[in-house]
Amino acid sequence: MPSATQVAADYEDRVVTVGISRYTGNVQVYVYDANGIVVGYTVSSISGSGTVTLDTSNLPQGDYTLCIILDNATYSGEFFI
């Protein structure tokens, strides 16, 4: 049985860190503000496992949505700055 891709996100010191394991392909990380506007993004390639970071120090205090897009799945969640 194949292993499932694992995705974990953390927010600390105004940096979003996304850890991915058991995956090879492109990773797109987007941050949307409360109005649904993209206010930050990064694109990386992962081979097996890796970490993607996104600095949010330029964003004002408020509610945000994190969206992580892999080739075969999309994950999202909310966080507050």
mmCIF file of the N, C-alpha and C atoms, coordinates in Angstrom:
data_MODEL
# 
_entry.id   MODEL 
# 
loop_
_atom_site.group_PDB 
_atom_site.id 
_atom_site.type_symbol 
_atom_site.label_atom_id 
_atom_site.label_alt_id 
_atom_site.label_comp_id 
_atom_site.label_asym_id 
_atom_site.label_entity_id 
_atom_site.label_seq_id 
_atom_site.pdbx_PDB_ins_code 
_atom_site.Cartn_x 
_atom_site.Cartn_y 
_atom_site.Cartn_z 
_atom_site.occupancy 
_atom_site.B_iso_or_equiv 
_atom_site.pdbx_formal_charge 
_atom_site.auth_seq_id 
_atom_site.auth_comp_id 
_atom_site.auth_asym_id 
_atom_site.auth_atom_id 
_atom_site.pdbx_PDB_model_num 
ATOM 1   N N  . MET A 1 1  ? 0.844   -1.172 0.000  1.00 0.00 ? 1  MET A N  1 
ATOM 2   C CA . MET A 1 1  ? 0.000   0.000  0.000  1.00 0.00 ? 1  MET A CA 1 
ATOM 3   C C  . MET A 1 1  ? 0.892   1.239  0.000  1.00 0.00 ? 1  MET A C  1 
ATOM 4   N N  . PRO A 1 2  ? 0.655   2.227  -0.883 1.00 0.00 ? 2  PRO A N  1 
ATOM 5   C CA . PRO A 1 2  ? 1.484   3.433  -0.923 1.00 0.00 ? 2  PRO A CA 1 
ATOM 6   C C  . PRO A 1 2  ? 1.250   4.308  0.305  1.00 0.00 ? 2  PRO A C  1 
ATOM 7   N N  . SER A 1 3  ? 2.281   5.041  0.669  1.00 0.00 ? 3  SER A N  1 
ATOM 8   C CA . SER A 1 3  ? 2.180   5.953  1.809  1.00 0.00 ? 3  SER A CA 1 
ATOM 9   C C  . SER A 1 3  ? 1.488   7.236  1.385  1.00 0.00 ? 3  SER A C  1 
ATOM 10  N N  . ALA A 1 4  ? 0.695   7.786  2.266  1.00 0.00 ? 4  ALA A N  1 
ATOM 11  C CA . ALA A 1 4  ? -0.023  9.017  1.978  1.00 0.00 ? 4  ALA A CA 1 
ATOM 12  C C  . ALA A 1 4  ? 0.873   10.232 2.205  1.00 0.00 ? 4  ALA A C  1 
ATOM 13  N N  . THR A 1 5  ? 0.695   11.232 1.369  1.00 0.00 ? 5  THR A N  1 
ATOM 14  C CA . THR A 1 5  ? 1.399   12.503 1.536  1.00 0.00 ? 5  THR A CA 1 
ATOM 15  C C  . THR A 1 5  ? 0.996   13.118 2.862  1.00 0.00 ? 5  THR A C  1 
ATOM 16  N N  . GLN A 1 6  ? 1.979   13.688 3.557  1.00 0.00 ? 6  GLN A N  1 
ATOM 17  C CA . GLN A 1 6  ? 1.711   14.370 4.818  1.00 0.00 ? 6  GLN A CA 1 
ATOM 18  C C  . GLN A 1 6  ? 2.059   15.853 4.668  1.00 0.00 ? 6  GLN A C  1 
ATOM 19  N N  . VAL A 1 7  ? 1.141   16.698 5.130  1.00 0.00 ? 7  VAL A N  1 
ATOM 20  C CA . VAL A 1 7  ? 1.319   18.145 5.051  1.00 0.00 ? 7  VAL A CA 1 
ATOM 21  C C  . VAL A 1 7  ? 1.025   18.727 6.425  1.00 0.00 ? 7  VAL A C  1 
ATOM 22  N N  . ALA A 1 8  ? 1.952   19.572 6.916  1.00 0.00 ? 8  ALA A N  1 
ATOM 23  C CA . ALA A 1 8  ? 1.753   20.246 8.204  1.00 0.00 ? 8  ALA A CA 1 
ATOM 24  C C  . ALA A 1 8  ? 2.182   21.691 8.057  1.00 0.00 ? 8  ALA A C  1 
ATOM 25  N N  . ALA A 1 9  ? 1.396   22.601 8.628  1.00 0.00 ? 9  ALA A N  1 
ATOM 26  C CA . ALA A 1 9  ? 1.714   24.023 8.561  1.00 0.00 ? 9  ALA A CA 1 
ATOM 27  C C  . ALA A 1 9  ? 1.854   24.576 9.969  1.00 0.00 ? 9  ALA A C  1 
ATOM 28  N N  . ASP A 1 10 ? 2.770   25.549 10.107 1.00 0.00 ? 10 ASP A N  1 
ATOM 29  C CA . ASP A 1 10 ? 3.007   26.191 11.395 1.00 0.00 ? 10 ASP A CA 1 
ATOM 30  C C  . ASP A 1 10 ? 3.205   27.678 11.148 1.00 0.00 ? 10 ASP A C  1 
ATOM 31  N N  . TYR A 1 11 ? 2.783   28.482 12.111 1.00 0.00 ? 11 TYR A N  1 
ATOM 32  C CA . TYR A 1 11 ? 2.984   29.933 12.025 1.00 0.00 ? 11 TYR A CA 1 
ATOM 33  C C  . TYR A 1 11 ? 3.679   30.385 13.295 1.00 0.00 ? 11 TYR A C  1 
ATOM 34  N N  . GLU A 1 12 ? 4.864   30.958 13.133 1.00 0.00 ? 12 GLU A N  1 
ATOM 35  C CA . GLU A 1 12 ? 5.626   31.431 14.289 1.00 0.00 ? 12 GLU A CA 1 
ATOM 36  C C  . GLU A 1 12 ? 6.549   32.554 13.854 1.00 0.00 ? 12 GLU A C  1 
ATOM 37  N N  . ASP A 1 13 ? 6.638   33.599 14.660 1.00 0.00 ? 13 ASP A N  1 
ATOM 38  C CA . ASP A 1 13 ? 7.500   34.754 14.389 1.00 0.00 ? 13 ASP A CA 1 
ATOM 39  C C  . ASP A 1 13 ? 7.251   35.333 12.999 1.00 0.00 ? 13 ASP A C  1 
ATOM 40  N N  . ARG A 1 14 ? 5.970   35.392 12.617 1.00 0.00 ? 14 ARG A N  1 
ATOM 41  C CA . ARG A 1 14 ? 5.522   35.990 11.352 1.00 0.00 ? 14 ARG A CA 1 
ATOM 42  C C  . ARG A 1 14 ? 6.021   35.253 10.108 1.00 0.00 ? 14 ARG A C  1 
ATOM 43  N N  . VAL A 1 15 ? 6.325   33.968 10.283 1.00 0.00 ? 15 VAL A N  1 
ATOM 44  C CA . VAL A 1 15 ? 6.730   33.118 9.160  1.00 0.00 ? 15 VAL A CA 1 
ATOM 45  C C  . VAL A 1 15 ? 5.831   31.881 9.131  1.00 0.00 ? 15 VAL A C  1 
ATOM 46  N N  . VAL A 1 16 ? 5.252   31.609 7.953  1.00 0.00 ? 16 VAL A N  1 
ATOM 47  C CA . VAL A 1 16 ? 4.484   30.386 7.742  1.00 0.00 ? 16 VAL A CA 1 
ATOM 48  C C  . VAL A 1 16 ? 5.457   29.324 7.235  1.00 0.00 ? 16 VAL A C  1 
ATOM 49  N N  . THR A 1 17 ? 5.461   28.176 7.894  1.00 0.00 ? 17 THR A N  1 
ATOM 50  C CA . THR A 1 17 ? 6.313   27.061 7.495  1.00 0.00 ? 17 THR A CA 1 
ATOM 51  C C  . THR A 1 17 ? 5.431   25.872 7.158  1.00 0.00 ? 17 THR A C  1 
ATOM 52  N N  . VAL A 1 18 ? 5.620   25.330 5.963  1.00 0.00 ? 18 VAL A N  1 
ATOM 53  C CA . VAL A 1 18 ? 4.850   24.172 5.515  1.00 0.00 ? 18 VAL A CA 1 
ATOM 54  C C  . VAL A 1 18 ? 5.823   23.011 5.327  1.00 0.00 ? 18 VAL A C  1 
ATOM 55  N N  . GLY A 1 19 ? 5.597   21.932 6.065  1.00 0.00 ? 19 GLY A N  1 
ATOM 56  C CA . GLY A 1 19 ? 6.409   20.732 5.934  1.00 0.00 ? 19 GLY A CA 1 
ATOM 57  C C  . GLY A 1 19 ? 5.636   19.677 5.158  1.00 0.00 ? 19 GLY A C  1 
ATOM 58  N N  . ILE A 1 20 ? 6.304   19.080 4.184  1.00 0.00 ? 20 ILE A N  1 
ATOM 59  C CA . ILE A 1 20 ? 5.650   18.088 3.337  1.00 0.00 ? 20 ILE A CA 1 
ATOM 60  C C  . ILE A 1 20 ? 6.535   16.855 3.264  1.00 0.00 ? 20 ILE A C  1 
ATOM 61  N N  . SER A 1 21 ? 5.924   15.686 3.408  1.00 0.00 ? 21 SER A N  1 
ATOM 62  C CA . SER A 1 21 ? 6.678   14.441 3.265  1.00 0.00 ? 21 SER A CA 1 
ATOM 63  C C  . SER A 1 21 ? 5.889   13.465 2.400  1.00 0.00 ? 21 SER A C  1 
ATOM 64  N N  . ARG A 1 22 ? 6.623   12.519 1.825  1.00 0.00 ? 22 ARG A N  1 
ATOM 65  C CA . ARG A 1 22 ? 6.044   11.496 0.941  1.00 0.00 ? 22 ARG A CA 1 
ATOM 66  C C  . ARG A 1 22 ? 5.379   12.123 -0.284 1.00 0.00 ? 22 ARG A C  1 
ATOM 67  N N  . TYR A 1 23 ? 6.088   13.080 -0.909 1.00 0.00 ? 23 TYR A N  1 
ATOM 68  C CA . TYR A 1 23 ? 5.534   13.788 -2.058 1.00 0.00 ? 23 TYR A CA 1 
ATOM 69  C C  . TYR A 1 23 ? 6.670   14.262 -2.951 1.00 0.00 ? 23 TYR A C  1 
ATOM 70  N N  . THR A 1 24 ? 6.466   14.171 -4.241 1.00 0.00 ? 24 THR A N  1 
ATOM 71  C CA . THR A 1 24 ? 7.399   14.734 -5.212 1.00 0.00 ? 24 THR A CA 1 
ATOM 72  C C  . THR A 1 24 ? 6.582   15.532 -6.217 1.00 0.00 ? 24 THR A C  1 
ATOM 73  N N  . GLY A 1 25 ? 6.929   16.817 -6.365 1.00 0.00 ? 25 GLY A N  1 
ATOM 74  C CA . GLY A 1 25 ? 6.211   17.682 -7.300 1.00 0.00 ? 25 GLY A CA 1 
ATOM 75  C C  . GLY A 1 25 ? 6.258   19.122 -6.849 1.00 0.00 ? 25 GLY A C  1 
ATOM 76  N N  . ASN A 1 26 ? 5.441   19.939 -7.486 1.00 0.00 ? 26 ASN A N  1 
ATOM 77  C CA . ASN A 1 26 ? 5.382   21.359 -7.162 1.00 0.00 ? 26 ASN A CA 1 
ATOM 78  C C  . ASN A 1 26 ? 4.478   21.619 -5.967 1.00 0.00 ? 26 ASN A C  1 
ATOM 79  N N  . VAL A 1 27 ? 4.856   22.630 -5.196 1.00 0.00 ? 27 VAL A N  1 
ATOM 80  C CA . VAL A 1 27 ? 4.077   23.077 -4.044 1.00 0.00 ? 27 VAL A CA 1 
ATOM 81  C C  . VAL A 1 27 ? 3.824   24.569 -4.212 1.00 0.00 ? 27 VAL A C  1 
ATOM 82  N N  . GLN A 1 28 ? 2.564   24.962 -4.185 1.00 0.00 ? 28 GLN A N  1 
ATOM 83  C CA . GLN A 1 28 ? 2.196   26.371 -4.234 1.00 0.00 ? 28 GLN A CA 1 
ATOM 84  C C  . GLN A 1 28 ? 1.583   26.738 -2.890 1.00 0.00 ? 28 GLN A C  1 
ATOM 85  N N  . VAL A 1 29 ? 2.087   27.792 -2.284 1.00 0.00 ? 29 VAL A N  1 
ATOM 86  C CA . VAL A 1 29 ? 1.574   28.251 -0.995 1.00 0.00 ? 29 VAL A CA 1 
ATOM 87  C C  . VAL A 1 29 ? 1.074   29.682 -1.180 1.00 0.00 ? 29 VAL A C  1 
ATOM 88  N N  . TYR A 1 30 ? -0.197  29.894 -0.884 1.00 0.00 ? 30 TYR A N  1 
ATOM 89  C CA . TYR A 1 30 ? -0.825  31.213 -1.014 1.00 0.00 ? 30 TYR A CA 1 
ATOM 90  C C  . TYR A 1 30 ? -1.375  31.657 0.332  1.00 0.00 ? 30 TYR A C  1 
ATOM 91  N N  . VAL A 1 31 ? -1.311  32.967 0.577  1.00 0.00 ? 31 VAL A N  1 
ATOM 92  C CA . VAL A 1 31 ? -1.970  33.571 1.730  1.00 0.00 ? 31 VAL A CA 1 
ATOM 93  C C  . VAL A 1 31 ? -2.967  34.587 1.193  1.00 0.00 ? 31 VAL A C  1 
ATOM 94  N N  . TYR A 1 32 ? -4.222  34.439 1.637  1.00 0.00 ? 32 TYR A N  1 
ATOM 95  C CA . TYR A 1 32 ? -5.301  35.345 1.245  1.00 0.00 ? 32 TYR A CA 1 
ATOM 96  C C  . TYR A 1 32 ? -5.724  36.177 2.450  1.00 0.00 ? 32 TYR A C  1 
ATOM 97  N N  . ASP A 1 33 ? -6.052  37.446 2.204  1.00 0.00 ? 33 ASP A N  1 
ATOM 98  C CA . ASP A 1 33 ? -6.570  38.262 3.294  1.00 0.00 ? 33 ASP A CA 1 
ATOM 99  C C  . ASP A 1 33 ? -8.063  37.999 3.461  1.00 0.00 ? 33 ASP A C  1 
ATOM 100 N N  . ALA A 1 34 ? -8.701  38.732 4.366  1.00 0.00 ? 34 ALA A N  1 
ATOM 101 C CA . ALA A 1 34 ? -10.120 38.517 4.674  1.00 0.00 ? 34 ALA A CA 1 
ATOM 102 C C  . ALA A 1 34 ? -11.028 38.816 3.482  1.00 0.00 ? 34 ALA A C  1 
ATOM 103 N N  . ASN A 1 35 ? -10.519 39.563 2.504  1.00 0.00 ? 35 ASN A N  1 
ATOM 104 C CA . ASN A 1 35 ? -11.294 39.884 1.305  1.00 0.00 ? 35 ASN A CA 1 
ATOM 105 C C  . ASN A 1 35 ? -11.042 38.907 0.154  1.00 0.00 ? 35 ASN A C  1 
ATOM 106 N N  . GLY A 1 36 ? -10.242 37.881 0.399  1.00 0.00 ? 36 GLY A N  1 
ATOM 107 C CA . GLY A 1 36 ? -9.960  36.890 -0.634 1.00 0.00 ? 36 GLY A CA 1 
ATOM 108 C C  . GLY A 1 36 ? -8.885  37.305 -1.621 1.00 0.00 ? 36 GLY A C  1 
ATOM 109 N N  . ILE A 1 37 ? -8.121  38.329 -1.284 1.00 0.00 ? 37 ILE A N  1 
ATOM 110 C CA . ILE A 1 37 ? -7.048  38.821 -2.151 1.00 0.00 ? 37 ILE A CA 1 
ATOM 111 C C  . ILE A 1 37 ? -5.736  38.145 -1.765 1.00 0.00 ? 37 ILE A C  1 
ATOM 112 N N  . VAL A 1 38 ? -4.986  37.684 -2.769 1.00 0.00 ? 38 VAL A N  1 
ATOM 113 C CA . VAL A 1 38 ? -3.683  37.068 -2.508 1.00 0.00 ? 38 VAL A CA 1 
ATOM 114 C C  . VAL A 1 38 ? -2.718  38.148 -2.033 1.00 0.00 ? 38 VAL A C  1 
ATOM 115 N N  . VAL A 1 39 ? -2.179  37.947 -0.829 1.00 0.00 ? 39 VAL A N  1 
ATOM 116 C CA . VAL A 1 39 ? -1.252  38.919 -0.247 1.00 0.00 ? 39 VAL A CA 1 
ATOM 117 C C  . VAL A 1 39 ? 0.148   38.336 -0.063 1.00 0.00 ? 39 VAL A C  1 
ATOM 118 N N  . GLY A 1 40 ? 0.308   37.059 -0.393 1.00 0.00 ? 40 GLY A N  1 
ATOM 119 C CA . GLY A 1 40 ? 1.618   36.417 -0.330 1.00 0.00 ? 40 GLY A CA 1 
ATOM 120 C C  . GLY A 1 40 ? 1.563   35.064 -1.010 1.00 0.00 ? 40 GLY A C  1 
ATOM 121 N N  . TYR A 1 41 ? 2.659   34.691 -1.664 1.00 0.00 ? 41 TYR A N  1 
ATOM 122 C CA . TYR A 1 41 ? 2.701   33.369 -2.280 1.00 0.00 ? 41 TYR A CA 1 
ATOM 123 C C  . TYR A 1 41 ? 4.142   32.958 -2.528 1.00 0.00 ? 41 TYR A C  1 
ATOM 124 N N  . THR A 1 42 ? 4.336   31.671 -2.673 1.00 0.00 ? 42 THR A N  1 
ATOM 125 C CA . THR A 1 42 ? 5.623   31.113 -3.064 1.00 0.00 ? 42 THR A CA 1 
ATOM 126 C C  . THR A 1 42 ? 5.359   29.784 -3.760 1.00 0.00 ? 42 THR A C  1 
ATOM 127 N N  . VAL A 1 43 ? 6.259   29.420 -4.643 1.00 0.00 ? 43 VAL A N  1 
ATOM 128 C CA . VAL A 1 43 ? 6.165   28.152 -5.366 1.00 0.00 ? 43 VAL A CA 1 
ATOM 129 C C  . VAL A 1 43 ? 7.502   27.451 -5.239 1.00 0.00 ? 43 VAL A C  1 
ATOM 130 N N  . SER A 1 44 ? 7.473   26.173 -4.893 1.00 0.00 ? 44 SER A N  1 
ATOM 131 C CA . SER A 1 44 ? 8.695   25.381 -4.728 1.00 0.00 ? 44 SER A CA 1 
ATOM 132 C C  . SER A 1 44 ? 8.488   23.987 -5.290 1.00 0.00 ? 44 SER A C  1 
ATOM 133 N N  . SER A 1 45 ? 9.599   23.271 -5.465 1.00 0.00 ? 45 SER A N  1 
ATOM 134 C CA . SER A 1 45 ? 9.549   21.861 -5.847 1.00 0.00 ? 45 SER A CA 1 
ATOM 135 C C  . SER A 1 45 ? 10.045  21.024 -4.686 1.00 0.00 ? 45 SER A C  1 
ATOM 136 N N  . ILE A 1 46 ? 9.368   19.916 -4.445 1.00 0.00 ? 46 ILE A N  1 
ATOM 137 C CA . ILE A 1 46 ? 9.730   18.995 -3.374 1.00 0.00 ? 46 ILE A CA 1 
ATOM 138 C C  . ILE A 1 46 ? 10.036  17.641 -4.003 1.00 0.00 ? 46 ILE A C  1 
ATOM 139 N N  . SER A 1 47 ? 11.070  16.997 -3.511 1.00 0.00 ? 47 SER A N  1 
ATOM 140 C CA . SER A 1 47 ? 11.391  15.646 -3.960 1.00 0.00 ? 47 SER A CA 1 
ATOM 141 C C  . SER A 1 47 ? 11.498  14.742 -2.742 1.00 0.00 ? 47 SER A C  1 
ATOM 142 N N  . GLY A 1 48 ? 10.409  14.045 -2.443 1.00 0.00 ? 48 GLY A N  1 
ATOM 143 C CA . GLY A 1 48 ? 10.375  13.162 -1.281 1.00 0.00 ? 48 GLY A CA 1 
ATOM 144 C C  . GLY A 1 48 ? 9.832   13.858 -0.053 1.00 0.00 ? 48 GLY A C  1 
ATOM 145 N N  . SER A 1 49 ? 10.581  14.848 0.434  1.00 0.00 ? 49 SER A N  1 
ATOM 146 C CA . SER A 1 49 ? 10.120  15.658 1.566  1.00 0.00 ? 49 SER A CA 1 
ATOM 147 C C  . SER A 1 49 ? 10.856  16.984 1.548  1.00 0.00 ? 49 SER A C  1 
ATOM 148 N N  . GLY A 1 50 ? 10.276  17.962 2.240  1.00 0.00 ? 50 GLY A N  1 
ATOM 149 C CA . GLY A 1 50 ? 10.906  19.272 2.292  1.00 0.00 ? 50 GLY A CA 1 
ATOM 150 C C  . GLY A 1 50 ? 10.061  20.265 3.043  1.00 0.00 ? 50 GLY A C  1 
ATOM 151 N N  . THR A 1 51 ? 10.578  21.483 3.120  1.00 0.00 ? 51 THR A N  1 
ATOM 152 C CA . THR A 1 51 ? 9.926   22.566 3.843  1.00 0.00 ? 51 THR A CA 1 
ATOM 153 C C  . THR A 1 51 ? 9.838   23.791 2.944  1.00 0.00 ? 51 THR A C  1 
ATOM 154 N N  . VAL A 1 52 ? 8.700   24.464 2.991  1.00 0.00 ? 52 VAL A N  1 
ATOM 155 C CA . VAL A 1 52 ? 8.488   25.709 2.264  1.00 0.00 ? 52 VAL A CA 1 
ATOM 156 C C  . VAL A 1 52 ? 8.164   26.778 3.294  1.00 0.00 ? 52 VAL A C  1 
ATOM 157 N N  . THR A 1 53 ? 8.803   27.944 3.196  1.00 0.00 ? 53 THR A N  1 
ATOM 158 C CA . THR A 1 53 ? 8.518   29.031 4.135  1.00 0.00 ? 53 THR A CA 1 
ATOM 159 C C  . THR A 1 53 ? 8.027   30.259 3.387  1.00 0.00 ? 53 THR A C  1 
ATOM 160 N N  . LEU A 1 54 ? 7.222   31.044 4.096  1.00 0.00 ? 54 LEU A N  1 
ATOM 161 C CA . LEU A 1 54 ? 6.685   32.283 3.538  1.00 0.00 ? 54 LEU A CA 1 
ATOM 162 C C  . LEU A 1 54 ? 6.700   33.340 4.634  1.00 0.00 ? 54 LEU A C  1 
ATOM 163 N N  . ASP A 1 55 ? 7.437   34.406 4.407  1.00 0.00 ? 55 ASP A N  1 
ATOM 164 C CA . ASP A 1 55 ? 7.544   35.514 5.358  1.00 0.00 ? 55 ASP A CA 1 
ATOM 165 C C  . ASP A 1 55 ? 6.292   36.381 5.271  1.00 0.00 ? 55 ASP A C  1 
ATOM 166 N N  . THR A 1 56 ? 5.631   36.591 6.393  1.00 0.00 ? 56 THR A N  1 
ATOM 167 C CA . THR A 1 56 ? 4.419   37.421 6.413  1.00 0.00 ? 56 THR A CA 1 
ATOM 168 C C  . THR A 1 56 ? 4.623   38.691 7.240  1.00 0.00 ? 56 THR A C  1 
ATOM 169 N N  . SER A 1 57 ? 5.860   39.074 7.462  1.00 0.00 ? 57 SER A N  1 
ATOM 170 C CA . SER A 1 57 ? 6.142   40.225 8.327  1.00 0.00 ? 57 SER A CA 1 
ATOM 171 C C  . SER A 1 57 ? 5.611   41.538 7.765  1.00 0.00 ? 57 SER A C  1 
ATOM 172 N N  . ASN A 1 58 ? 5.338   41.602 6.471  1.00 0.00 ? 58 ASN A N  1 
ATOM 173 C CA . ASN A 1 58 ? 4.818   42.825 5.865  1.00 0.00 ? 58 ASN A CA 1 
ATOM 174 C C  . ASN A 1 58 ? 3.295   42.936 5.945  1.00 0.00 ? 58 ASN A C  1 
ATOM 175 N N  . LEU A 1 59 ? 2.631   41.918 6.486  1.00 0.00 ? 59 LEU A N  1 
ATOM 176 C CA . LEU A 1 59 ? 1.168   41.924 6.535  1.00 0.00 ? 59 LEU A CA 1 
ATOM 177 C C  . LEU A 1 59 ? 0.661   42.544 7.831  1.00 0.00 ? 59 LEU A C  1 
ATOM 178 N N  . PRO A 1 60 ? -0.413  43.337 7.747  1.00 0.00 ? 60 PRO A N  1 
ATOM 179 C CA . PRO A 1 60 ? -0.996  43.920 8.959  1.00 0.00 ? 60 PRO A CA 1 
ATOM 180 C C  . PRO A 1 60 ? -1.749  42.870 9.768  1.00 0.00 ? 60 PRO A C  1 
ATOM 181 N N  . GLN A 1 61 ? -2.066  43.215 10.992 1.00 0.00 ? 61 GLN A N  1 
ATOM 182 C CA . GLN A 1 61 ? -2.828  42.327 11.862 1.00 0.00 ? 61 GLN A CA 1 
ATOM 183 C C  . GLN A 1 61 ? -4.178  42.023 11.228 1.00 0.00 ? 61 GLN A C  1 
ATOM 184 N N  . GLY A 1 62 ? -4.598  40.763 11.327 1.00 0.00 ? 62 GLY A N  1 
ATOM 185 C CA . GLY A 1 62 ? -5.896  40.385 10.779 1.00 0.00 ? 62 GLY A CA 1 
ATOM 186 C C  . GLY A 1 62 ? -6.012  38.893 10.573 1.00 0.00 ? 62 GLY A C  1 
ATOM 187 N N  . ASP A 1 63 ? -7.136  38.485 9.981  1.00 0.00 ? 63 ASP A N  1 
ATOM 188 C CA . ASP A 1 63 ? -7.404  37.080 9.675  1.00 0.00 ? 63 ASP A CA 1 
ATOM 189 C C  . ASP A 1 63 ? -6.935  36.765 8.260  1.00 0.00 ? 63 ASP A C  1 
ATOM 190 N N  . TYR A 1 64 ? -6.314  35.599 8.096  1.00 0.00 ? 64 TYR A N  1 
ATOM 191 C CA . TYR A 1 64 ? -5.792  35.185 6.801  1.00 0.00 ? 64 TYR A CA 1 
ATOM 192 C C  . TYR A 1 64 ? -6.119  33.721 6.552  1.00 0.00 ? 64 TYR A C  1 
ATOM 193 N N  . THR A 1 65 ? -6.135  33.351 5.280  1.00 0.00 ? 65 THR A N  1 
ATOM 194 C CA . THR A 1 65 ? -6.331  31.964 4.879  1.00 0.00 ? 65 THR A CA 1 
ATOM 195 C C  . THR A 1 65 ? -5.070  31.478 4.185  1.00 0.00 ? 65 THR A C  1 
ATOM 196 N N  . LEU A 1 66 ? -4.603  30.318 4.596  1.00 0.00 ? 66 LEU A N  1 
ATOM 197 C CA . LEU A 1 66 ? -3.448  29.677 3.994  1.00 0.00 ? 66 LEU A CA 1 
ATOM 198 C C  . LEU A 1 66 ? -3.958  28.593 3.052  1.00 0.00 ? 66 LEU A C  1 
ATOM 199 N N  . CYS A 1 67 ? -3.458  28.578 1.825  1.00 0.00 ? 67 CYS A N  1 
ATOM 200 C CA . CYS A 1 67 ? -3.856  27.575 0.842  1.00 0.00 ? 67 CYS A CA 1 
ATOM 201 C C  . CYS A 1 67 ? -2.592  26.908 0.301  1.00 0.00 ? 67 CYS A C  1 
ATOM 202 N N  . ILE A 1 68 ? -2.519  25.597 0.418  1.00 0.00 ? 68 ILE A N  1 
ATOM 203 C CA . ILE A 1 68 ? -1.380  24.811 -0.043 1.00 0.00 ? 68 ILE A CA 1 
ATOM 204 C C  . ILE A 1 68 ? -1.871  23.922 -1.177 1.00 0.00 ? 68 ILE A C  1 
ATOM 205 N N  . ILE A 1 69 ? -1.290  24.098 -2.359 1.00 0.00 ? 69 ILE A N  1 
ATOM 206 C CA . ILE A 1 69 ? -1.732  23.356 -3.532 1.00 0.00 ? 69 ILE A CA 1 
ATOM 207 C C  . ILE A 1 69 ? -0.604  22.431 -3.984 1.00 0.00 ? 69 ILE A C  1 
ATOM 208 N N  . LEU A 1 70 ? -0.897  21.135 -3.985 1.00 0.00 ? 70 LEU A N  1 
ATOM 209 C CA . LEU A 1 70 ? 0.010   20.124 -4.522 1.00 0.00 ? 70 LEU A CA 1 
ATOM 210 C C  . LEU A 1 70 ? -0.537  19.685 -5.878 1.00 0.00 ? 70 LEU A C  1 
ATOM 211 N N  . ASP A 1 71 ? 0.206   18.856 -6.588 1.00 0.00 ? 71 ASP A N  1 
ATOM 212 C CA . ASP A 1 71 ? -0.270  18.377 -7.880 1.00 0.00 ? 71 ASP A CA 1 
ATOM 213 C C  . ASP A 1 71 ? -1.554  17.563 -7.762 1.00 0.00 ? 71 ASP A C  1 
ATOM 214 N N  . ASN A 1 72 ? -1.756  16.911 -6.602 1.00 0.00 ? 72 ASN A N  1 
ATOM 215 C CA . ASN A 1 72 ? -2.887  15.996 -6.458 1.00 0.00 ? 72 ASN A CA 1 
ATOM 216 C C  . ASN A 1 72 ? -3.852  16.353 -5.330 1.00 0.00 ? 72 ASN A C  1 
ATOM 217 N N  . ALA A 1 73 ? -3.637  17.478 -4.650 1.00 0.00 ? 73 ALA A N  1 
ATOM 218 C CA . ALA A 1 73 ? -4.510  17.825 -3.519 1.00 0.00 ? 73 ALA A CA 1 
ATOM 219 C C  . ALA A 1 73 ? -4.356  19.302 -3.156 1.00 0.00 ? 73 ALA A C  1 
ATOM 220 N N  . THR A 1 74 ? -5.375  19.830 -2.478 1.00 0.00 ? 74 THR A N  1 
ATOM 221 C CA . THR A 1 74 ? -5.347  21.204 -1.973 1.00 0.00 ? 74 THR A CA 1 
ATOM 222 C C  . THR A 1 74 ? -5.723  21.181 -0.503 1.00 0.00 ? 74 THR A C  1 
ATOM 223 N N  . TYR A 1 75 ? -4.970  21.933 0.302  1.00 0.00 ? 75 TYR A N  1 
ATOM 224 C CA . TYR A 1 75 ? -5.210  22.035 1.739  1.00 0.00 ? 75 TYR A CA 1 
ATOM 225 C C  . TYR A 1 75 ? -5.385  23.510 2.084  1.00 0.00 ? 75 TYR A C  1 
ATOM 226 N N  . SER A 1 76 ? -6.239  23.807 3.050  1.00 0.00 ? 76 SER A N  1 
ATOM 227 C CA . SER A 1 76 ? -6.397  25.196 3.468  1.00 0.00 ? 76 SER A CA 1 
ATOM 228 C C  . SER A 1 76 ? -6.697  25.266 4.955  1.00 0.00 ? 76 SER A C  1 
ATOM 229 N N  . GLY A 1 77 ? -6.415  26.421 5.519  1.00 0.00 ? 77 GLY A N  1 
ATOM 230 C CA . GLY A 1 77 ? -6.682  26.667 6.917  1.00 0.00 ? 77 GLY A CA 1 
ATOM 231 C C  . GLY A 1 77 ? -6.573  28.156 7.184  1.00 0.00 ? 77 GLY A C  1 
ATOM 232 N N  . GLU A 1 78 ? -6.998  28.566 8.357  1.00 0.00 ? 78 GLU A N  1 
ATOM 233 C CA . GLU A 1 78 ? -6.995  29.978 8.713  1.00 0.00 ? 78 GLU A CA 1 
ATOM 234 C C  . GLU A 1 78 ? -6.014  30.238 9.839  1.00 0.00 ? 78 GLU A C  1 
ATOM 235 N N  . PHE A 1 79 ? -5.474  31.457 9.853  1.00 0.00 ? 79 PHE A N  1 
ATOM 236 C CA . PHE A 1 79 ? -4.596  31.879 10.940 1.00 0.00 ? 79 PHE A CA 1 
ATOM 237 C C  . PHE A 1 79 ? -4.759  33.380 11.143 1.00 0.00 ? 79 PHE A C  1 
ATOM 238 N N  . PHE A 1 80 ? -4.302  33.854 12.280 1.00 0.00 ? 80 PHE A N  1 
ATOM 239 C CA . PHE A 1 80 ? -4.429  35.257 12.673 1.00 0.00 ? 80 PHE A CA 1 
ATOM 240 C C  . PHE A 1 80 ? -3.059  35.847 12.923 1.00 0.00 ? 80 PHE A C  1 
ATOM 241 N N  . ILE A 1 81 ? -2.842  37.043 12.404 1.00 0.00 ? 81 ILE A N  1 
ATOM 242 C CA . ILE A 1 81 ? -1.600  37.777 12.671 1.00 0.00 ? 81 ILE A CA 1 
ATOM 243 C C  . ILE A 1 81 ? -1.927  38.878 13.661 1.00 0.00 ? 81 ILE A C  1 
# 
